[in-house]
Amino acid sequence: MTVYAIAQLRIHDRARYQRYVAAFMPILARYGGRLLAADEHPEVTEGQWDRDKVVLLAFPVREISADRLAAADTVALLVRGVTTVP
């Protein structure tokens, strides 16, 4: 079953975050992950959103990154996919 990760980031160190982004895709690919969406300007349809970026990933294994942890305050959620019945 696919696990989805939804991360909402408040970036406070843009240079360090960019260093993380530059190294992220090879690590994600190494662990079988897929980047499904990344948006620094999502459309907020309800409530208030106080973050700078939202990211949606699908992957079987998580890799913790020191640069992301040091560069951004993140709310991260793991959501299990559902099996659809035809």
C-alpha positions in Angstrom: 0.0 0.0 0.0 1.3 3.4 -0.9 2.0 5.9 1.9 1.6 9.6 1.1 3.4 12.3 2.9 2.0 15.8 3.0 4.4 18.5 4.3 3.5 22.1 5.0 6.6 24.2 5.4 7.4 27.6 6.9 10.8 28.3 5.4 13.0 30.5 7.6 16.4 29.8 5.9 16.0 29.9 2.1 19.6 29.2 1.3 19.8 26.2 3.4 16.4 25.0 2.2 17.6 25.3 -1.4 20.6 23.1 -0.5 18.2 20.5 0.8 16.0 20.8 -2.4 19.1 20.3 -4.6 19.9 17.0 -2.9 16.4 15.8 -2.4 15.3 14.2 -5.7 18.2 11.6 -5.9 17.4 10.5 -2.3 13.7 10.3 -2.9 14.4 8.2 -6.1 16.8 5.9 -4.2 14.0 5.0 -1.8 11.4 4.6 -4.4 9.6 7.8 -3.6 7.7 10.1 -6.0 7.1 13.8 -5.9 3.4 14.3 -6.7 3.0 18.0 -6.0 5.0 21.0 -4.7 3.5 24.5 -4.5 4.6 27.7 -2.9 1.3 29.4 -3.7 -1.5 26.9 -3.1 -5.0 28.1 -3.4 -6.5 28.3 0.1 -10.2 27.5 -0.1 -11.1 27.4 3.6 -9.5 28.7 6.8 -6.1 30.3 7.1 -2.8 28.9 5.9 0.4 30.3 7.5 3.0 28.2 5.6 5.3 28.9 2.6 5.0 25.6 0.7 3.1 22.4 0.6 4.6 19.2 -0.8 2.8 15.8 -1.6 5.0 12.7 -1.8 4.3 9.0 -2.3 6.9 6.6 -1.0 7.6 3.4 0.9 10.5 4.6 3.1 11.2 8.0 4.7 14.6 9.8 4.7 15.1 12.4 7.4 17.0 15.4 6.2 19.1 17.6 8.5 19.0 20.6 6.2 15.2 20.5 5.9 14.8 20.1 9.6 17.1 23.0 10.3 15.8 25.3 7.5 12.0 25.0 7.9 9.3 24.4 10.4 7.3 21.6 9.0 3.9 20.0 9.6 4.2 16.5 8.1 1.4 13.9 7.8 1.6 10.3 6.6 -1.6 9.2 4.9 -2.2 5.6 3.8 -3.6 5.1 0.3 -6.8 3.3 -0.3 -7.4 0.2 -2.4 -10.2 0.9 -4.9 -12.5 -1.9 -5.9 -13.4 -1.9 -9.6 
